[in-house]
Amino acid sequence: MLIDRVAKGVAAVLPPRVVVSSALTDRNGDLLVRVAKELLRVRWLERGSAIVLQTRLSNNSRPDLVMAAHMSSAAQLAATEAGVGWLDETGAAQFAVGTVVVSRTSVPRPATAQRVERWTAATLGITEALLTGVPGTVQAQATATGVSPSTAGLALNFLTHTGLLTAPAVRGRKSGRTIADPSRLLEEYADAVTRARDTPRLHVGVLWRDPLEGLSQIGRRWDGKELAWAATGALSAATLAPLQSQVAPMVVYVDANGLATLAAAASTAGLRLLEGGRLQLRPFPTPITRHLSAIVSPGLRSVTWPRAYADLRDTGVRGEEAAEHLREVMTRERG
């Protein structure tokens, strides 16, 4: 039950001898957890984002603290600015209620307790395809992503076994799986992207008044050399779901496998390396991400919107706001 999950999360950030017990929910739907003599009102967030937090605090009376599976840095800041404590299931927490005062960063799990990770590059790419509407069959996924049927099947099996996809009783290459909960799949995918983000990158200097026009000019040079590239993050969102404000950093994926080939791609486009430069070049994270990239406006190639969302989500408060706006626009357009 959720109340037991919340009580366990509260107990995890307190000294072992502190007695924690759960109670019923109150009239606002908040969960009541007793810590020694203090009764804490906890509001569970389906997603630990700043946008969700602000929405959940806008109507009802304020809880003592909010909790989610994972609170983004933007959500942590938003909670603090709202005068509400917070905690999540990574062991991070910051709240003060009566005599109960906690301030902790996340605690890494012991290696023996870590969940076996099977979010491979292929699984990430297959998930991008699923979230953009490609049917959950081996045949459709293999055709759309360019991977072998066996690779597509392994990724679909993993997503099914974790409950992110549902499978019919009849199996086979043409039997289709469906997304159990699109919101959960997107968040699980974005979390996996964050964990896997350990790739080389180069910063280059650009003097762009119009970033999209500037990137289009550079893109034409790469196109002339038949070098694959695609915008992501803020550059993608500026076309797919424009906002008034710009968000940094500006990131472009290019077909490269290390710093040397990234530098070569920069040189091909006439870009100069500059520490702290406004534009960041990275290798494509997966072959499927490159395969699914497409032209979204004249002269501009972009990754899929789920990849842009995942890359944008962890770039601070403004980045998270832009990511949520992108999510809302793209899911509304898909119905």
Secondary structure, 3 states (H helix, E strand, C coil): CHHHHHHHHHHHCCCCCCCEEEEEECCCCCEEEEECCEEEEEEECCCECHHHHHHHCCCCCCCCEEEECCECHHHHHHHHHCCCEEEECCCCEEEEECCEEEEECCCCCCHHHCCCCCCCHHHHHHHHHHHCCCCECHHHHHHHHCCCHHHHHHHHHHHHHCCCEECCCCCCCCCCEEECCHHHHHHHHHHHHHHHCCCCCEEEECCCCCHHHHHHHHHHHHHHCCCCEEEEHHHHHHHHCCCCCCCCCEEEEECCCCHHHHHHHHHHCCCEECCCCCEEEEECCCHHHHHHCEEEECCEEECCHHHHHHHHHCCHHHHHHHHHHHHHHHHHHHC
